[in-house]
């Protein structure tokens, strides 16, 4: 996600493509996943599930998800952390926080 910060409040473009890797930098195979979502954490506040559109990028073996942000995702200026949650039949994989996103008014 390098190169997309700072953002303006309410900004919706560009669509993000995020590569998920494990602790050994191996691609996370998303085959069999049933859903994906992004969550936003502003400062030390509450976690908010993004209202944009998240999807697994084909092929699922690439370990990539895309996210088209909604204006409601970043309505308040500040520093956000972003997390990816991928749901599998056996449970939910939650990413470590991605590099912060600075949102300015």
Secondary structure, DSSP 8 states (H G I E B T S, - for coil): -TT--SEETT---S-EEEE-B-TTS-B---TTEEEEEEEEEETTS-EEE--SEEEE-SSGGG-EEEEE--GGGG-S-EEEEEEEEEEETTEEEE---EEEEEEE-
